[in-house]
Amino acid sequence: MYENYYGFKERPFQLSPDPRFFFASSHHQRALSYLQYGLDQGEGFIVVTGPIGTGKTTIARNLLNNLGDASIVAAQLVTTKLNPQELLELVVSEFNITVTGDSKADLLQGIETFLVQLHQQGKRALLIVDEAQNLPSETVEELRMLSNFQLDNKPLIQSFLLGQEELKGIIQAPNMEQFRQRIIASAHLKPLSKEEVKEYINHRLHQAGCNKEEVFSTAAFELIHEKTLGVPRKINIFVDRLLLFGFLEELENINTDAINEVAQEMEVELTGSLNSEQLQSSEPNQVVVNSAEKVESIKDVLREVEDILETSIKEKIKMARYVDKMLKHKSRVYTDTASDAEK
């Protein structure tokens, strides 16, 4: 939509993790260094935790994308609440392991055979478990049991666990002492600072091929940090919407006024401004229509409905303007093409 207007080759703030847009804040770089250290050690567990949207999956994708080591065979699991049996089935599936049956013993035998074959080829397995906070403690313990597969005193499989902050509580439980002793490094991701938000946004704009001198005003970055709390995923959602708004309003530079307006629009869209309690009455037959209090309450509700309708109408007008702008652009392209053909 807005890519051509701002001179981007692609959208710079997509939600899907893309290693090309990886931004190495101090916390993210430390976590990536720990992961790389774990790879070099070839044993034990590496644990990376952090709040929702802070970039744990992006780090894993960046690591896999830059392995450059043919001796490592990697698989990534995105978990739900798996029991130990289901975890083993998923490991078998992701590594494309052939098994002779579906019992736990069959699964373990198939995994061990696969790992031994990799070792004989001079290779080893890497298992990255994303959203690991969803795993019950007994399933995390099953991961520890997999790390017991060894040959010539060398571990045959290594695991990285990425998860939200709840994962720390699982690992710190009294019955997880043996697992904790296998952890060789851990890192905790934090939201970006004000300065890092500015660097993050400019980094992604540069990666997308931005050719404009200044898309955001100087004061805009601090306000974006305030609105998103420095969480990368929230920044992506919010700034993507800001760029669309800037395109529709034909803004060369996105300032604090635009940011506040978009933030207000998104707040209404995501949470609504209607109070459900005002729309409910447990005893409809007891409503007194001529009560001054009730009349004022109804007026308040109607005013809020009016505000929502007005916001919706504004959005439709913006979209109509966008469609009109695109049609004019297509018409110019067609006219230029026709002129070139006549020549």
CORBELFEN-V570429 format. One record per residue. RES is the residue in one small letter. SS is DSSP state (h for helix, s for strand, l for the rest). PHI is phi in degrees with one decimal (NA if undefined). BURIAL is # if it has 16 or more other C-alpha atoms within 10 Angstrom, else .. Layout:
res={RES;RES}
ss={SS;SS}
phi={PHI;PHI}
burial={BURIAL;BURIAL}
This chain:
res={m;y;e;n;y;y;g;f;k;e;r;p;f;q;l;s;p;d;p;r;f;f;f;a;s;s;h;h;q;r;a;l;s;y;l;q;y;g;l;d;q;g;e;g;f;i;v;v;t;g;p;i;g;t;g;k;t;t;i;a;r;n;l;l;n;n;l;g;d;a;s;i;v;a;a;q;l;v;t;t;k;l;n;p;q;e;l;l;e;l;v;v;s;e;f;n;i;t;v;t;g;d;s;k;a;d;l;l;q;g;i;e;t;f;l;v;q;l;h;q;q;g;k;r;a;l;l;i;v;d;e;a;q;n;l;p;s;e;t;v;e;e;l;r;m;l;s;n;f;q;l;d;n;k;p;l;i;q;s;f;l;l;g;q;e;e;l;k;g;i;i;q;a;p;n;m;e;q;f;r;q;r;i;i;a;s;a;h;l;k;p;l;s;k;e;e;v;k;e;y;i;n;h;r;l;h;q;a;g;c;n;k;e;e;v;f;s;t;a;a;f;e;l;i;h;e;k;t;l;g;v;p;r;k;i;n;i;f;v;d;r;l;l;l;f;g;f;l;e;e;l;e;n;i;n;t;d;a;i;n;e;v;a;q;e;m;e;v;e;l;t;g;s;l;n;s;e;q;l;q;s;s;e;p;n;q;v;v;v;n;s;a;e;k;v;e;s;i;k;d;v;l;r;e;v;e;d;i;l;e;t;s;i;k;e;k;i;k;m;a;r;y;v;d;k;m;l;k;h;k;s;r;v;y;t;d;t;a;s;d;a;e;k}
ss={l;l;h;h;h;h;l;l;l;l;l;l;l;l;l;l;l;l;h;h;h;l;l;l;l;h;h;h;h;h;h;h;h;h;h;h;h;h;h;h;h;l;l;l;s;s;s;s;s;s;l;l;l;l;l;h;h;h;h;h;h;h;h;h;h;l;l;l;l;l;l;s;s;s;s;s;s;s;l;l;l;l;l;h;h;h;h;h;h;h;h;h;h;h;l;l;l;l;l;l;l;l;l;h;h;h;h;h;h;h;h;h;h;h;h;h;h;h;h;h;l;l;l;s;s;s;s;s;s;s;l;h;h;h;l;l;h;h;h;h;h;h;h;h;h;h;l;l;l;s;s;l;l;s;s;l;s;s;s;s;s;s;s;l;l;h;h;h;h;h;h;l;l;h;h;h;h;h;h;h;l;l;s;s;s;s;s;s;s;l;l;l;l;h;h;h;h;h;h;h;h;h;h;h;h;h;h;l;l;l;l;l;l;l;l;s;l;h;h;h;h;h;h;h;h;h;h;h;l;l;l;h;h;h;h;h;h;h;h;h;h;h;h;h;h;h;h;h;l;l;l;l;l;s;l;h;h;h;h;h;h;h;h;h;h;h;h;h;h;h;h;l;l;l;l;h;h;h;h;l;l;l;l;h;h;h;l;l;l;l;l;h;h;h;h;h;h;h;h;h;h;h;h;h;h;h;h;h;h;h;h;h;h;h;h;h;h;h;h;h;h;h;h;h;h;h;h;h;h;h;h;h;h;h;h;h;h;h;h;h;h;h;l}
phi={NA;-95.9;-57.7;-64.5;-62.2;-98.0;76.0;-92.0;-82.5;-159.0;-68.6;-82.9;-126.2;-72.3;-79.0;-67.1;-60.7;-134.9;-56.2;-65.1;-101.0;-61.1;-112.8;-92.2;-68.4;-59.6;-70.5;-67.8;-66.0;-64.0;-61.7;-65.6;-65.6;-64.4;-62.7;-66.0;-61.2;-60.6;-61.8;-64.5;-72.5;72.5;-154.6;74.6;-113.2;-113.8;-121.1;-121.7;-119.4;169.1;-61.4;-57.3;84.0;-89.3;106.0;-63.9;-66.5;-62.1;-62.0;-62.6;-63.0;-63.9;-63.1;-63.1;-69.0;-113.0;-57.3;58.2;-131.7;-68.3;-82.9;-105.6;-104.6;-108.8;-140.5;-119.6;-109.1;-109.6;-93.4;-112.1;-79.4;-89.2;-84.1;-54.6;-62.8;-66.0;-62.0;-62.2;-62.3;-70.0;-61.3;-59.0;-66.6;-68.8;-90.8;55.8;-88.3;-87.1;-123.3;-92.0;-154.1;-117.2;-78.2;-61.5;-62.0;-63.4;-63.3;-64.1;-64.5;-65.2;-64.5;-63.1;-60.2;-61.2;-66.0;-65.2;-61.4;-61.0;-59.6;-66.9;-92.4;77.1;-123.0;-146.1;-99.4;-124.1;-113.0;-103.8;-107.4;-91.5;55.0;-68.5;-66.5;-79.4;-79.4;-64.3;-59.4;-67.9;-77.9;-61.4;-63.7;-63.1;-61.4;-63.1;-64.6;-63.0;-69.4;-77.2;-67.3;-137.3;-149.8;56.0;62.4;-120.7;-62.3;-94.2;-144.7;-128.3;-126.5;-111.3;-112.9;-116.6;-163.3;-72.5;-61.2;-61.8;-62.4;-61.7;-64.6;-64.2;-68.4;-83.7;-62.8;-56.1;-81.6;-107.0;-58.8;-63.2;-66.5;-59.6;-69.8;-92.2;-79.6;-96.4;-164.6;-146.5;-144.8;-123.9;-81.0;-124.6;-59.1;-77.6;-76.3;-59.8;-66.6;-68.7;-61.5;-61.4;-63.9;-62.7;-64.6;-63.7;-62.5;-70.1;-62.6;-63.7;-63.5;-84.5;84.3;-60.6;-113.5;-96.9;-65.0;-147.1;-80.2;-113.6;-68.7;-59.9;-72.5;-65.6;-63.2;-64.8;-70.4;-62.9;-60.1;-64.1;-75.4;-107.9;61.4;78.0;-83.6;-52.1;-64.7;-66.1;-61.2;-59.0;-63.1;-69.8;-70.3;-58.9;-68.3;-61.4;-67.3;-65.1;-60.5;-60.9;-66.0;-64.8;-91.1;57.4;-92.1;-76.5;-134.9;-91.1;-109.7;-65.9;-62.7;-64.7;-63.4;-64.8;-66.8;-65.6;-60.5;-67.4;-60.9;-67.9;-64.1;-66.2;-66.1;-85.1;-116.3;73.8;-117.1;-82.5;-91.5;-59.8;-65.1;-73.2;-96.8;-115.7;-144.0;-69.2;-130.5;-56.2;-71.6;-101.3;-69.7;-103.5;-69.7;-96.2;-72.7;-60.5;-65.0;-66.6;-61.7;-65.7;-64.1;-62.7;-62.8;-60.7;-62.2;-63.9;-64.6;-67.8;-60.6;-61.8;-62.3;-65.3;-62.9;-64.0;-63.0;-63.3;-64.4;-60.4;-63.7;-66.4;-64.4;-61.0;-66.6;-64.2;-65.3;-63.0;-61.7;-61.4;-63.8;-65.5;-63.7;-64.1;-63.1;-62.3;-64.6;-64.3;-61.4;-64.3;-65.0;-63.2;-64.6;-63.7;-64.1;-63.9;-67.3;-66.3;-69.4}
burial={.;#;#;.;#;#;.;#;.;#;#;#;#;.;.;.;#;.;#;.;#;#;#;#;#;.;.;#;.;#;#;#;.;#;#;.;.;#;#;.;.;#;#;#;#;#;#;#;#;#;#;#;#;#;#;#;#;#;#;#;#;#;#;#;.;.;.;.;.;.;.;#;#;#;#;#;#;.;#;.;.;#;.;#;#;.;#;#;#;#;#;#;.;.;#;.;#;.;#;.;.;.;.;.;.;.;#;#;.;#;#;#;.;#;#;#;.;#;#;.;.;.;#;#;#;#;#;#;#;#;#;#;#;#;#;#;#;.;#;#;#;#;#;#;.;#;#;.;#;.;.;.;.;.;#;#;#;#;#;#;#;#;#;#;#;.;#;#;.;#;#;.;.;.;.;#;.;.;#;#;.;.;#;.;#;#;#;#;#;#;#;#;#;#;.;#;#;#;#;#;#;#;#;#;#;.;#;#;#;#;.;.;.;.;#;#;.;.;.;#;#;#;#;#;#;.;#;#;#;#;#;#;#;#;#;#;.;#;#;#;#;#;#;#;#;#;#;#;.;.;#;.;#;#;#;#;.;#;#;#;.;#;#;.;#;.;.;.;.;.;.;.;.;#;.;.;.;.;.;.;.;.;.;.;.;.;.;.;.;.;.;.;.;.;.;.;.;.;.;.;#;.;.;#;.;.;.;#;.;.;#;.;.;.;.;.;.;#;.;.;.;#;.;.;.;.;.;.;.;.;.;.;.;.;.;.;.;.;.;.;.;.;.}
